[in-house]
Amino acid sequence: MTDADREKAARAAEAGAQGRVRLDKWLWAARFFKTRTLAAEAVSGGKVHVGGQRAKPSHAVRVGEILRIQRGPDEYLVEVKALGERRGPAKDAALLYEETAESRLRREQLAEQRRIQRLASPLPPARPTKQDRRRIVRFTRQGEPDR
C-alpha cells in the first residue's frame, strides 16, 4: 500500500467518523448524477438545496438532512438516511436516502402528464424527405421577404 493510498484511506475513515460526506460525492454515490462532475455542476448551478438553502459542492452532508434535488423536469425531496462515499449498485444507493411521499406522488403525476402530452402530439413516422424539407422551407418563408 502506497503512502497516497494510506492517506486516502485515513481521510475516508476520518469522514466516516465525523459523520460527514461532501454533497457532490454523496449525490454521485446515491446515483442522482452519473458523474461527480455533473453533481458538482448541479449543486453550483442551484439545482440542489440543503434545508431550503443553496449549498456548495463541498457542503458536508449529515444524516437527517433534507435535500431538494432538481434533475431535469423532476424534483426530488429526500432525507439523507446514510452516508456513502463509494458508488455501488442501485440497491445500495437506494438505502442512502428516503424520498418523501409527497415528492414521489408529484413526480408520478408529472410523469403521467408528460406521457399524455406525448400521446396527444405523436411524432411523424419518419424523417422528412428532401422534397418535404423544401415544402417546409417554402411554407415557413411565405411571409418573409426574399433573401
C-alpha positions in Angstrom: 0.0 0.0 0.0 1.5 3.3 -1.1 1.5 6.5 1.0 -1.2 8.0 -1.2 -3.5 5.0 -0.6 -2.9 5.2 3.2 -3.7 8.9 3.1 -6.9 8.4 1.1 -8.0 5.6 3.5 -7.3 7.8 6.5 -9.4 10.6 5.0 -12.2 8.2 4.3 -12.1 6.8 7.8 -12.0 10.4 9.3 -15.0 11.4 7.2 -16.9 8.4 8.3 -16.0 9.0 12.0 -17.2 12.6 11.7 -20.4 11.5 10.0 -20.0 13.9 7.0 -19.5 13.4 3.3 -19.2 16.1 0.6 -22.5 16.9 -1.1 -21.3 16.2 -4.6 -19.8 12.9 -3.6 -23.0 11.8 -1.8 -25.2 12.7 -4.8 -22.9 10.7 -7.0 -22.9 7.7 -4.6 -26.7 7.9 -4.3 -26.9 7.7 -8.1 -28.7 11.0 -8.6 -26.0 12.0 -11.1 -23.8 9.9 -13.4 -20.5 11.6 -12.6 -19.3 13.6 -9.7 -18.5 16.5 -12.0 -22.2 16.6 -13.1 -23.2 16.5 -9.4 -20.9 19.4 -8.6 -22.2 21.4 -11.5 -25.8 20.8 -10.4 -25.0 22.0 -6.9 -23.1 25.0 -8.1 -26.0 25.8 -10.5 -28.5 25.9 -7.8 -30.2 22.7 -8.6 -29.6 21.2 -5.2 -30.8 22.8 -1.9 -30.0 21.6 1.6 -32.5 22.6 4.2 -34.0 25.1 1.9 -30.7 26.9 1.2 -28.3 26.8 -1.7 -25.2 24.9 -1.0 -21.7 24.4 -2.3 -20.4 21.1 -3.7 -18.1 20.8 -0.6 -21.0 21.1 1.9 -20.8 18.3 4.5 -23.9 16.2 4.3 -25.2 14.8 7.5 -27.7 12.0 8.3 -31.2 13.5 8.7 -30.7 16.5 6.4 -33.4 17.3 3.8 -32.3 17.8 0.2 -34.2 19.2 -2.7 -32.7 17.9 -6.0 -33.9 19.3 -9.4 -33.0 16.8 -12.1 -34.5 17.8 -15.5 -38.2 18.2 -15.1 -38.3 16.1 -11.9 -37.8 17.4 -8.4 -36.8 15.0 -5.6 -37.3 15.9 -1.9 -35.2 13.4 0.1 -34.0 12.8 3.6 -30.4 11.5 4.0 -30.6 8.1 5.8 -27.0 7.1 5.4 -23.7 8.4 4.2 -21.8 6.9 1.3 -18.6 7.8 -0.5 -18.5 5.0 -2.9 -20.8 4.4 -5.9 -22.2 0.9 -5.7 -25.2 -1.0 -7.0 -28.6 0.8 -7.3 -29.9 -1.3 -4.4 -27.2 0.0 -2.1 -27.7 3.6 -3.4 -31.4 3.5 -2.6 -30.5 2.8 1.1 -28.7 6.1 1.4 -31.9 8.2 1.2 -35.7 8.1 1.5 -37.9 10.2 -0.8 -40.9 11.8 0.8 -44.4 10.6 -0.2 -45.4 14.0 -1.5 -42.4 14.2 -3.7 -42.9 10.8 -5.1 -46.6 11.5 -5.8 -45.8 14.8 -7.5 -43.2 13.2 -9.7 -45.6 10.4 -10.7 -48.3 12.9 -11.6 -45.9 15.0 -13.7 -44.7 11.9 -15.5 -48.3 10.9 -16.3 -49.0 14.4 -17.6 -45.9 14.2 -19.9 -47.0 10.8 -21.1 -50.4 12.1 -22.0 -48.9 15.1 -23.8 -46.7 12.8 -25.9 -49.7 10.7 -26.9 -51.6 13.9 -27.9 -49.0 15.0 -30.3 -47.3 12.0 -31.8 -44.1 12.3 -33.7 -44.1 11.8 -37.5 -43.5 8.2 -38.6 -40.2 9.1 -40.4 -37.8 11.9 -41.1 -38.8 14.4 -43.7 -37.5 13.7 -47.2 -35.7 16.3 -49.2 -38.9 17.2 -51.0 -40.7 17.5 -47.7 -38.0 19.8 -46.4 -38.2 22.0 -49.4 -42.0 22.3 -48.9 -41.5 23.2 -45.2 -39.0 25.9 -46.1 -41.3 27.3 -48.8 -44.2 27.3 -46.3 -42.3 29.0 -43.5 -40.8 31.6 -45.8 -44.1 32.7 -47.3 -44.5 35.8 -45.2 -40.8 36.6 -45.2 -39.1 39.0 -47.7 -36.8 37.3 -50.3 -33.2 36.9 -49.3 
